[in-house]
Every structure is written in structure tokens, then in C-alpha cells.
Amino acid sequence: MTRPRLVTGARLRFDDVREEHQLLVPEGVVRLNPTAAEVLGLCDGERSLQDIVDALAARYDGADLGDDVRGLVDAMAEKGLVVDAAA
């Protein structure tokens, strides 16, 4: 995965009633924790996976987030929710 983006038809939103982040897909809704929502919010098909890691590391005082970000993106890709814009 080089430039992750959400699958066509998917969008992120925050449900004020349930107070949770969600990924809306044609097949339903995926409930997200705030961290996953933040990562997926950066998956725009323009940024590389490394750009996303770097942006989050800058937000969190240089924390080493590479493995966690890659793991999340890979898991979402396995579920068909994230695709590689470079492909």
C-alpha cells in the first residue's frame, strides 16, 4: 500500500447522538475509535503511507506510530474499506 484512500462510496463522519466516529460504506457502518478515524481521515489517495505516519508523528510529539498505522491500514484494506490509489 503506497497511497491509501477510502474505497469509493465510503465516508467518515462523527455521530453526535452516539458520540462516535463512523465509516459509512454502502454495506453499512463501521464504528471507529478516535485514533482510527484520525488515520483514515488522512487516507486521501494523495498522501503516501509514510506521509500519513509523519503527519501523525508530528501531531504526537514524534511518537513512533509506523507499525500501528500500517497495521490499521492493512486491516482496513483486507476488509475492502481502503484501497491503494497508486494501483
Secondary structure, 3 states (H helix, E strand, C coil): CCCEEECCCCEEEEECCCCEEEEEECCEEEEECHHHHHHHHCCECCCCHHHHHHHHHHHCCCCCCHHHHHHHHHHHHHCCCEEECCC
